[in-house]
Structure formats: C-alpha cells, structure tokens
Amino acid sequence: MHSLRQVLGRPLLAACTLVSLAASPAAAQPDTSSIWHSAGAVAPVDAAREPVYGQPASDFSVIVWLDPECPYCKMLGRTPELVVDASGGRVNLAVRLLPLPMHGRAAFMAAATALCIGQQTPPAGYYRFLDRYMELTRTNGAGLPASTSVEALAQEAGVRDLPKLDACVHAPETVQTLGQEFDAANAAKVTGTPAIVVRDNRTGNLAMTEGAISADDISRVIRALGAQGAD
C-alpha cells in the first residue's frame, strides 16, 4: 500500500505529536506568553465549498485541521463545537481534513469518507460522522474497533446511497481534494494536528495554536481578537 504522501505527492507535515513553537509576535497574537501565535495564509470559512458548523456568516470562525487517526485530535473532540454552541451565533466552525501519511490507510479512508458524506448530507451529517469516528477510533492508524465500520457510521450520519459513497471515496477527485487541503495547510504554516486557527471575520486577524486545548482557551483568544478589532 502506498502512503498518502506517495499518493498525493505532497510534502510530509510534522507528526501529530507537537512541540511548542517560538513564533514571532504578530498583530493577531494576544500576548507573547500566549499559546497562540501567527498563522500563514488561511482561507476564510465558506459554506459554499465546505461543511460549516453553526451560522454560515459569523463574526468569528474556528478552523481546525484534523487527522482522523491523531490521538490529540481525539482528545480535542467536540471542544470547538461546544464553543460554537455557546456563542449565540457569533462563532462558526470549519473542520478541514489532513490525514497524515504516518497514520496510513485508516486516516485516509476516514477523511475521504467524511468528504464524501459532506456531498450527500447537510453539514450536520459531516460533523456527526467525524464526532463518532473520533469517539471510537483506536488512533495512530489502528482505525475503528471490529464492532463497527466507516460504512455503519456513514449510515448513522444520514448516508442513504452506500455505492455512491464508495465510488466517491475511491474517486481521483477525492484524492485531489485532500491534496489541495495539504497545500492549504502548508500555506497556513500548519505543523501538525490538530491545528486550530481563530479568525476575526470583521478584520481578517488570525491567531493559531496546536494541540488538544480547552474551550476556555479558544474563547479567550476570540475575546482578545475582538478587543483588537475594537481598537
């Protein structure tokens, strides 16, 4: 079996085991002692091209690059969704998929399945599948337990046409889409998963961090970015 790096022809990103980054201060960085640092180029959340959790147009967006087999992504869990749920419509979420080659076929199949579910169901189906997969996976490429399957989770998420889903998962276009996400992650200066960006959609200011952080950590940087926008 080829690794995802070989299939996509993209550079290998750092492992999901992350190190602290000594990033230089930036306008969007709340303070120099923060876990947050500057990001590269990050495309705004766009409900026309990706499943969005929450209101399509919000003051702030949380953008997460996720590897379905990364243990730190499993630890992060639904935390970003909880931030959206508590925001009263001011925050939305886009989860962008980044299956790392080190996690092999399981990561690629889960990511491809999620993308294809997003084509068959409303955004809620995409997030339902990812939430359940992250809840159940044994991580580090071990995949789901024998008692379930990606197809079963896809059906739970609302997929009704499994042959169509299978064709989509194995289509060259799906591999191409994942390759484009690798390129976007590199442009954003993602070094591992989960990578989390908060964007103030009113100003374009960004703050980025990595790892299984708390809802309070995300909420604090949203407030800090909001205060900068008020200056």
BELCOR-V159085 format. One record per residue. N is the residue number from 1. RES is the residue in three letters. OMEGA is omega in degrees with one decimal (999 if undefined). Layout:
n:N res:RES omega:OMEGA
n:N res:RES omega:OMEGA
This chain:
n:1 res:MET omega:175.5
n:2 res:HIS omega:171.9
n:3 res:SER omega:177.6
n:4 res:LEU omega:177.5
n:5 res:ARG omega:179.9
n:6 res:GLN omega:-178.2
n:7 res:VAL omega:-174.2
n:8 res:LEU omega:-177.1
n:9 res:GLY omega:-178.4
n:10 res:ARG omega:177.8
n:11 res:PRO omega:179.5
n:12 res:LEU omega:175.2
n:13 res:LEU omega:178.6
n:14 res:ALA omega:179.1
n:15 res:ALA omega:-178.3
n:16 res:CYS omega:169.6
n:17 res:THR omega:-166.6
n:18 res:LEU omega:173.1
n:19 res:VAL omega:176.8
n:20 res:SER omega:-179.3
n:21 res:LEU omega:176.2
n:22 res:ALA omega:-177.6
n:23 res:ALA omega:176.5
n:24 res:SER omega:-180.0
n:25 res:PRO omega:178.6
n:26 res:ALA omega:-176.5
n:27 res:ALA omega:-176.6
n:28 res:ALA omega:-177.7
n:29 res:GLN omega:-175.0
n:30 res:PRO omega:175.6
n:31 res:ASP omega:-171.6
n:32 res:THR omega:178.1
n:33 res:SER omega:-174.9
n:34 res:SER omega:170.3
n:35 res:ILE omega:-177.2
n:36 res:TRP omega:-179.9
n:37 res:HIS omega:-176.8
n:38 res:SER omega:177.3
n:39 res:ALA omega:172.2
n:40 res:GLY omega:179.7
n:41 res:ALA omega:-178.7
n:42 res:VAL omega:179.6
n:43 res:ALA omega:176.0
n:44 res:PRO omega:174.9
n:45 res:VAL omega:-175.6
n:46 res:ASP omega:-177.3
n:47 res:ALA omega:178.7
n:48 res:ALA omega:-176.1
n:49 res:ARG omega:-179.8
n:50 res:GLU omega:177.8
n:51 res:PRO omega:-177.8
n:52 res:VAL omega:175.0
n:53 res:TYR omega:-176.7
n:54 res:GLY omega:-178.6
n:55 res:GLN omega:180.0
n:56 res:PRO omega:177.5
n:57 res:ALA omega:-179.6
n:58 res:SER omega:179.2
n:59 res:ASP omega:-177.0
n:60 res:PHE omega:174.5
n:61 res:SER omega:167.7
n:62 res:VAL omega:-178.7
n:63 res:ILE omega:-176.1
n:64 res:VAL omega:167.6
n:65 res:TRP omega:-168.9
n:66 res:LEU omega:169.7
n:67 res:ASP omega:-175.4
n:68 res:PRO omega:-179.7
n:69 res:GLU omega:-179.9
n:70 res:CYS omega:-179.4
n:71 res:PRO omega:178.9
n:72 res:TYR omega:173.3
n:73 res:CYS omega:176.7
n:74 res:LYS omega:178.0
n:75 res:MET omega:177.6
n:76 res:LEU omega:174.0
n:77 res:GLY omega:-175.8
n:78 res:ARG omega:-175.9
n:79 res:THR omega:179.1
n:80 res:PRO omega:177.6
n:81 res:GLU omega:178.6
n:82 res:LEU omega:176.3
n:83 res:VAL omega:178.1
n:84 res:VAL omega:-177.6
n:85 res:ASP omega:-176.5
n:86 res:ALA omega:-169.8
n:87 res:SER omega:-177.9
n:88 res:GLY omega:178.1
n:89 res:GLY omega:-177.6
n:90 res:ARG omega:-175.4
n:91 res:VAL omega:169.2
n:92 res:ASN omega:-172.5
n:93 res:LEU omega:168.6
n:94 res:ALA omega:173.8
n:95 res:VAL omega:-179.9
n:96 res:ARG omega:-165.8
n:97 res:LEU omega:-176.1
n:98 res:LEU omega:179.8
n:99 res:PRO omega:-175.8
n:100 res:LEU omega:-178.3
n:101 res:PRO omega:-178.9
n:102 res:MET omega:-178.7
n:103 res:HIS omega:164.6
n:104 res:GLY omega:-172.2
n:105 res:ARG omega:-176.8
n:106 res:ALA omega:-179.5
n:107 res:ALA omega:-179.9
n:108 res:PHE omega:-177.5
n:109 res:MET omega:178.8
n:110 res:ALA omega:-179.6
n:111 res:ALA omega:179.2
n:112 res:ALA omega:178.7
n:113 res:THR omega:178.5
n:114 res:ALA omega:178.0
n:115 res:LEU omega:-176.3
n:116 res:CYS omega:172.7
n:117 res:ILE omega:178.1
n:118 res:GLY omega:177.5
n:119 res:GLN omega:-177.6
n:120 res:GLN omega:-173.0
n:121 res:THR omega:168.5
n:122 res:PRO omega:-179.2
n:123 res:PRO omega:-179.2
n:124 res:ALA omega:179.5
n:125 res:GLY omega:177.8
n:126 res:TYR omega:-178.0
n:127 res:TYR omega:177.1
n:128 res:ARG omega:179.0
n:129 res:PHE omega:-178.0
n:130 res:LEU omega:178.7
n:131 res:ASP omega:-178.6
n:132 res:ARG omega:179.2
n:133 res:TYR omega:-178.8
n:134 res:MET omega:176.6
n:135 res:GLU omega:-170.2
n:136 res:LEU omega:-173.8
n:137 res:THR omega:176.3
n:138 res:ARG omega:173.8
n:139 res:THR omega:178.7
n:140 res:ASN omega:177.0
n:141 res:GLY omega:-178.2
n:142 res:ALA omega:175.5
n:143 res:GLY omega:-176.7
n:144 res:LEU omega:173.2
n:145 res:PRO omega:-176.4
n:146 res:ALA omega:-176.4
n:147 res:SER omega:179.8
n:148 res:THR omega:-177.5
n:149 res:SER omega:176.9
n:150 res:VAL omega:178.8
n:151 res:GLU omega:178.9
n:152 res:ALA omega:178.8
n:153 res:LEU omega:176.9
n:154 res:ALA omega:178.1
n:155 res:GLN omega:175.4
n:156 res:GLU omega:-178.0
n:157 res:ALA omega:175.7
n:158 res:GLY omega:179.2
n:159 res:VAL omega:179.8
n:160 res:ARG omega:-176.1
n:161 res:ASP omega:-178.1
n:162 res:LEU omega:176.0
n:163 res:PRO omega:177.3
n:164 res:LYS omega:178.0
n:165 res:LEU omega:-179.0
n:166 res:ASP omega:179.0
n:167 res:ALA omega:179.2
n:168 res:CYS omega:-178.4
n:169 res:VAL omega:-176.0
n:170 res:HIS omega:-178.2
n:171 res:ALA omega:176.3
n:172 res:PRO omega:-179.3
n:173 res:GLU omega:179.7
n:174 res:THR omega:175.2
n:175 res:VAL omega:178.8
n:176 res:GLN omega:179.0
n:177 res:THR omega:177.7
n:178 res:LEU omega:175.9
n:179 res:GLY omega:177.4
n:180 res:GLN omega:178.3
n:181 res:GLU omega:172.8
n:182 res:PHE omega:179.1
n:183 res:ASP omega:-179.4
n:184 res:ALA omega:178.5
n:185 res:ALA omega:176.6
n:186 res:ASN omega:179.2
n:187 res:ALA omega:179.1
n:188 res:ALA omega:-177.4
n:189 res:LYS omega:173.0
n:190 res:VAL omega:179.2
n:191 res:THR omega:-179.9
n:192 res:GLY omega:-177.3
n:193 res:THR omega:-6.8
n:194 res:PRO omega:170.6
n:195 res:ALA omega:-172.7
n:196 res:ILE omega:176.0
n:197 res:VAL omega:169.6
n:198 res:VAL omega:-178.2
n:199 res:ARG omega:169.9
n:200 res:ASP omega:-174.8
n:201 res:ASN omega:178.4
n:202 res:ARG omega:-175.6
n:203 res:THR omega:-174.1
n:204 res:GLY omega:179.2
n:205 res:ASN omega:-176.1
n:206 res:LEU omega:166.9
n:207 res:ALA omega:-172.1
n:208 res:MET omega:172.4
n:209 res:THR omega:-179.3
n:210 res:GLU omega:172.1
n:211 res:GLY omega:-177.0
n:212 res:ALA omega:-176.8
n:213 res:ILE omega:-176.4
n:214 res:SER omega:174.2
n:215 res:ALA omega:177.9
n:216 res:ASP omega:177.6
n:217 res:ASP omega:-179.6
n:218 res:ILE omega:-178.4
n:219 res:SER omega:180.0
n:220 res:ARG omega:-178.6
n:221 res:VAL omega:173.4
n:222 res:ILE omega:178.7
n:223 res:ARG omega:-179.5
n:224 res:ALA omega:177.3
n:225 res:LEU omega:178.1
n:226 res:GLY omega:178.6
n:227 res:ALA omega:177.0
n:228 res:GLN omega:-180.0
n:229 res:GLY omega:-179.3
n:230 res:ALA omega:-177.8
n:231 res:ASP omega:999
